[in-house]
Structures are given as C-alpha cells and as structure tokens.
Amino acid sequence: MKTTNNLITKIALATLMVISLSPITANSALAGMTDGKIADQLMDSKSRLMRKENQLLRDQDELKRQLDDLKRRNDGNVLASSIDDVSRRLDKNYSDLRQTQIAIRDLSQSLL
C-alpha cells in the first residue's frame, strides 16, 4: 500500500510539473509560429496525448495491483492463466505507455 501511495504521489508530481511548465515552453514556441491554427492543433494533440498517458499510468497501477493480488492468492498454479492474462495486459499497457511518451516527446520537440 505504501509503495502504491508513493507511486501515485510521484505520478501526481510529474503531472503537475509537466502541466506547470507547459505554458512556459508552449508560449515561446507558439510565438514563432505564423499559423495559429496549426499551433492550436499541435497543442490539442499534446493535451490529448498527456491525458492518454495519465490514463495508461492509472491502468498500469491497477494491473500491477491485480497481478500482485493474483500471485498472493495463487495456490498450486490454479490461477496461472489469470496471472498470464494480467501479465500480457500489463506488457501491452507498458508498450502503449512507452509509445505515448515518445509521441509526447516528439510533439514537444516540434513545438520548440
């Protein structure tokens, strides 16, 4: 439980940091763009990706909790298929999260 609270705290702090720094970096990048419509579309895309990242992080925490719970309750490999299923979902979530973070990074660089 303490580890989960620490993880949630770290996620919240990282999110707040990104949100608080976004106006500073975004405004300087947008000043150099001549077409405001393009800049708005890029900022909308970045916001959408950040919301997706936040949801994936929450999903990842939930999947980790489910996996830990299944491993604790597993008696004689009765829950092996459930453990495998949650593990596969966790792996896919990690892959999606990584791709989303790369997209955010690339979009942020294009705004600079």
N, C-alpha and C positions, 0 to 999 in steps of 0.2 A: 504494500500500500504506500509505503514511504517512497519507494522508487517511482511509482506511478505519479505521486504528487510532485516529485522532483522533475519528472519528465514533463508533466503538464505545465509546471512553472517555467521550465526552460523554453517550451514551445510558446507560451504566452509572452515571455520576454523577447524572444526572437521576433515574434509577430509585431509586437509593439515597436521594436526597433526599426523594422522594415517600414511600418506604417509612418512612423515619425520622420524617417529620413526620406521617404518618397517625395514629399513636396519640395524638399530642398534640391534633390537631384533632378526631379522631373521638370521643375520650373526653368532651370538653366538649360536643359536640353530642349525644351519646348520653345524657348526664346529664339533659338537658331533655326527653327523650322518655319518655312514660309506658309505651308498649308495647314491651318488649324484643324481641318477635318481629319487629316492623316494622323496628326498628333493625338487627337481625341480617340481615334480608333486604336492606336497603339496603347494609350493609357487604359482604355476599356479592356483590351486584351490582357494587359498586365494585371489588372484588377481581377479579372475572371480567373486567370491562372493562379493568382495568390489565394483566392477563395478555394480553388480546387486543391491546392497544396495543403491548405489548412484542413480541409475535409479528409484528405488522404492521411494526414498525420493523426487525426482523431480515429479514423478507421484502423490505422496501424496499431494504435494503443489498444483498441478494443480486441483486435485479433490476437495481440500478444497476451492479453488477459484471458481470452478464451483458450489459447494454447496452453498457458500455464495451468489453468483450471483442469483441462482435459488430462494433462500429464500427471497432475496430482491425483486425479480420480482413477487413473488407468490401472486396472487390476488384471494382470495376465494378458496384456495386449488386447483386451476386449474393445477398447476404444481406438485401436490403431488406425482404422480407416478414417475416423473422425479427426484424429490428430494429423493424418496425412492431408486431409481436405483443408483443414485450417492452415497448415503449413504451406500448401500450394497457394491459398488465397493470400497469405502473408507475403510470399515471394512475389506474386503478381502486384500486390499493393506497393511493395518496395520498388519494383521496376517502374510502375506508373509514377510513383513519387519522384524517382530519380529523373525520369523524362520531363516531368513537370518543372522540376527545379532547373534543369538545363534550359528549358524553354523560357523560363523567367529570366535566367541569366542572359540568354541571347537577346531577349527583348529589351532588357535593361541596357545592354551594350548598344543596341540600335538607337535607343533614346539619347545616348550621350553625344 
